[in-house]
Amino acid sequence: MARIFPFKPYRYSAKAGPIANLVTEPYDKISPGMQARYLSLSPYNLVRIILGERTPLDSEADNPYTRAAGLLKDWIGSGILEHESEPSVYAYFQEFTAPDSGETLVRKGFIGLGAVEDYAAGVVHRHEQTLSGPKKDRMELLRHTHAHFGQIFMLYPDPELAIDKILDQAAQKAPVTTLEDEYGVAHRLWKISDPAAIARIQALMADKKLLIADGHHRYETALAFRNENPGLKDSEKVMMTFVNMHSPGLEILATHRVLSGISPALISKIPVRPLASIDQLKQVFGNPAPDKVRIGIALGSGEVSLYERDRKPGELDVKVLHEELIGLALGISEEAVREQKHIEYVRGLDAAYAKVREGEKIAFLLEPVSVQQVADVAFSGGVMPQKSTDFYPKLLSGLTIYKLEQ
């Protein structure tokens, strides 16, 4: 089902400087502070293209998208970006420390092109709804540059780890790219250009379903752009990083909810069991109970408690949280949640607890969903609430660039 292709990407040359000063986190993870830091690192940092500065003088003829197209053309013309000479895929390993457990893990995947498929074809599956604003922004960038700078993060099922073994073999050589990002994650890239190895990967992937882990907005933008440009053959493919959903290095973090402007008295509507401390909640979460819905609740006073009940078939903690606790008990509407009124999303249990202690706030602390739960929802045609999954770490943008030229 999955059609995978090698490609000849543009990649930063030695002339551009250290690669760590050039690549970025995904566009939607770049805060204003991160943008300023990236801009200071290098005149060739990719942020200038994927998240360019806006000015009061912007016009239809001169704006972040037109400037992005100009920079891309200049960087290619001056040799800052070089076109690879042979079709390849790229083994992409990320070594990191899991934020909550402290465990050292290596997530293994490969970068290549995947066919842009309609969801109705049953090949590519989503697990989240998308918003119109980000897609409009990404579409303007794609229309002006005709290029993809970051990869869609795709999962595929391979319990035998057959493709991982091919990637491990490629990783016996010296990497073509290695760097450490601002979160201490080590990123390594190996070029796989041997036609036999590529054909083997393509054959192994041919019967796989694909699940979008990250990049729903960019995937749907690529889909819309393909439909808008039927004469542009390269638009029928998009750059992806493929990761085995059975890989031992695949980590999903919980995204906790911190609410403000809510009376703590409303919590009395929720049946909870008091806990001695945040450490006791960590101990509870450390003992898996897949048949139970378990949600921690922390107040500004430091009090910690646990909401717990039996899980109904296919039920997700995050759905219970939004429908039963935030919706029914606290009276916060779905619209208010979408507009992020009263609510802030925080990665890391300790970070969420610290936020609550800053003032009159309430934190709902979640256990991470499992990869299997995400797959069950997506492959059955369902979607999860916003901010249900946080695949960690993120894929860097700028390691490879796919230019649509034919």
Long-range contacts (C-beta under 8 A, 24 or more apart in sequence): 1-122, 1-123, 1-206, 1-207, 1-208, 1-209, 2-114, 2-115, 2-123, 2-156, 2-205, 2-206, 2-207, 2-208, 2-209, 2-210, 3-114, 3-115, 3-206, 4-89, 4-112, 4-113, 4-114, 4-201, 4-202, 4-205, 4-242, 5-87, 5-112, 5-113, 5-114, 5-115, 5-202, 5-237, 6-87, 6-88, 6-89, 6-112, 6-113, 6-193, 6-198, 7-87, 7-88, 7-89, 7-112, 7-113, 7-237, 7-239, 7-402, 8-83, 8-84, 8-85, 8-86, 8-87, 8-88, 9-83, 9-84, 9-239, 9-400, 9-401, 9-402, 9-403, 10-76, 10-81, 10-82, 10-83, 10-84, 10-147, 10-400, 10-401, 10-402, 10-403, 11-81, 11-82, 11-84, 11-177, 11-399, 11-400, 11-401, 12-44, 12-80, 12-81, 12-82, 12-398, 13-79, 13-80, 13-81, 13-82, 15-78, 15-79, 15-80, 16-42, 16-44, 16-75, 16-80, 16-81, 17-42, 17-44, 18-179, 19-177, 19-179, 20-179, 20-180, 20-181, 21-45, 22-46, 22-398, 23-179, 23-181, 23-396, 23-397, 23-398, 23-399, 24-50, 24-51, 24-396, 24-397, 24-398, 25-181, 25-182, 25-394, 25-396, 25-397, 26-150, 26-214, 26-215, 26-394, 26-395, 26-397, 27-51, 27-138, 27-150, 27-397, 28-134, 28-217, 29-394, 34-182, 37-182, 44-75, 44-80, 46-149, 46-397, 46-398, 49-141, 49-145, 49-149, 50-141, 50-149, 50-150, 50-397, 65-140, 65-141, 65-143, 65-144, 65-145, 66-144, 68-141, 68-144, 68-145, 69-144, 69-145, 72-145, 72-147, 81-401, 84-191, 86-193, 87-193, 87-198, 88-191, 88-192, 88-193, 88-198, 89-192, 89-198, 89-201, 90-176, 90-189, 90-190, 90-191, 90-192, 90-399, 90-400, 91-167, 91-170, 91-171, 91-189, 91-190, 91-192, 92-187, 92-188, 92-189, 92-241, 92-395, 92-399, 93-167, 93-171, 93-187, 93-188, 94-185, 94-186, 94-187, 94-188, 94-249, 94-393, 94-395, 95-185, 95-186, 95-188, 96-183, 96-184, 96-185, 96-186, 96-251, 96-392, 96-393, 97-184, 98-251, 98-253, 98-392, 99-253, 99-347, 99-348, 99-392, 100-253, 100-254, 100-348, 100-349, 105-248, 105-249, 105-251, 106-249, 107-243, 107-247, 107-249, 107-250, 107-251, 107-393, 108-164, 108-167, 108-168, 108-243, 108-244, 108-247, 108-249, 109-167, 109-241, 109-242, 109-243, 109-244, 109-247, 110-163, 110-167, 110-192, 110-201, 110-241, 110-242, 111-151, 111-189, 111-239, 111-240, 111-241, 111-242, 111-399, 111-400, 112-201, 112-239, 112-240, 112-242, 113-237, 113-238, 113-239, 113-240, 113-402, 114-152, 114-154, 114-210, 114-237, 114-238, 114-240, 114-242, 115-236, 115-237, 116-219, 116-222, 116-223, 116-226, 116-235, 116-236, 116-237, 116-238, 118-223, 122-209, 123-209, 123-210, 124-154, 124-210, 124-211, 124-212, 124-219, 125-209, 125-210, 125-211, 125-212, 125-378, 125-379, 125-381, 126-212, 126-216, 126-219, 126-378, 126-383, 127-211, 127-212, 127-374, 127-377, 127-378, 127-382, 127-383, 127-384, 127-388, 127-389, 128-212, 128-216, 128-383, 128-384, 128-386, 128-388, 128-389, 129-216, 129-383, 129-386, 130-216, 130-217, 130-220, 131-217, 134-217, 135-217, 135-220, 135-221, 135-224, 138-217, 138-218, 138-221, 139-221, 139-224, 139-225, 142-221, 142-222, 142-225, 143-225, 146-232, 146-403, 146-404, 146-405, 147-401, 147-402, 147-403, 147-404, 148-218, 148-222, 148-238, 148-239, 148-401, 148-402, 148-404, 149-397, 149-398, 149-401, 150-215, 150-218, 150-239, 150-395, 150-396, 150-397, 150-398, 151-215, 151-239, 151-240, 151-241, 151-395, 151-397, 151-400, 152-212, 152-214, 152-215, 152-218, 152-219, 152-222, 152-238, 152-239, 152-240, 152-241, 153-212, 153-213, 153-214, 153-215, 153-240, 153-241, 153-243, 153-391, 153-395, 154-210, 154-211, 154-212, 154-213, 154-240, 154-241, 154-242, 154-243, 155-210, 155-211, 155-212, 155-213, 155-242, 155-243, 155-244, 155-245, 155-250, 155-371, 155-375, 156-205, 156-208, 156-209, 156-210, 156-211, 156-242, 156-243, 156-244, 156-245, 157-208, 157-209, 157-244, 157-245, 157-246, 157-375, 158-204, 158-208, 158-244, 158-245, 158-246, 159-246, 161-244, 161-246, 161-247, 162-204, 163-201, 163-204, 163-205, 163-242, 163-244, 164-244, 164-247, 166-192, 166-197, 166-200, 166-201, 169-197, 170-197, 177-399, 181-393, 181-396, 183-393, 185-393, 187-396, 187-399, 189-399, 205-242, 209-379, 210-242, 211-245, 211-374, 211-375, 211-378, 211-379, 212-378, 213-243, 213-374, 213-389, 213-391, 214-391, 214-394, 214-395, 232-404, 232-406, 233-406, 234-402, 234-403, 234-404, 234-405, 234-406, 235-404, 237-402, 238-402, 239-400, 239-402, 241-395, 245-371, 245-375, 250-371, 250-391, 251-391, 251-392, 252-368, 252-369, 252-370, 252-371, 252-374, 252-389, 252-390, 252-391, 252-392, 253-347, 253-348, 253-368, 253-390, 253-391, 253-392, 254-347, 254-349, 254-365, 254-366, 254-367, 254-368, 254-369, 254-390, 255-345, 255-346, 255-347, 255-366, 255-387, 255-388, 255-389, 255-390, 256-345, 256-346, 256-347, 256-348, 256-349, 256-351, 256-352, 256-363, 256-364, 256-365, 256-366, 257-321, 257-326, 257-343, 257-344, 257-345, 257-346, 257-363, 257-364, 257-366, 258-343, 258-344, 258-345, 258-346, 258-352, 258-355, 258-356, 258-361, 258-362, 258-363, 258-364, 259-326, 259-330, 259-332, 259-342, 259-343, 259-344, 259-361, 259-362, 259-363, 259-364, 260-342, 260-344, 260-359, 260-360, 260-361, 260-362, 261-342, 261-360, 262-330, 262-332, 262-342, 262-361, 262-362, 264-299, 264-300, 264-301, 264-360, 264-362, 266-329, 266-330, 266-331, 267-297, 267-299, 267-329, 267-362, 269-329, 269-330, 270-297, 270-307, 270-325, 270-329, 271-307, 272-297, 272-305, 272-306, 272-307, 273-305, 273-306, 273-308, 274-303, 274-304, 274-305, 275-304, 275-305, 275-306, 276-304, 277-304, 278-304, 278-349, 278-350, 278-353, 280-304, 281-306, 281-349, 281-365, 282-349, 285-349, 285-367, 293-317, 293-320, 294-367, 295-320, 295-321, 295-325, 295-364, 295-365, 295-366, 296-349, 296-363, 296-364, 296-365, 296-366, 297-362, 297-363, 297-364, 297-365, 298-352, 298-353, 298-356, 298-362, 298-363, 298-365, 299-356, 299-362, 300-356, 300-357, 300-358, 300-359, 300-360, 300-361, 300-362, 302-357, 304-353, 314-376, 314-377, 316-369, 316-373, 316-377, 316-384, 316-385, 316-388, 317-366, 317-367, 317-369, 318-366, 318-369, 318-384, 318-385, 318-387, 318-388, 319-384, 319-385, 321-364, 321-366, 322-385, 325-364, 326-364, 337-386, 338-386, 345-387, 347-390, 347-392
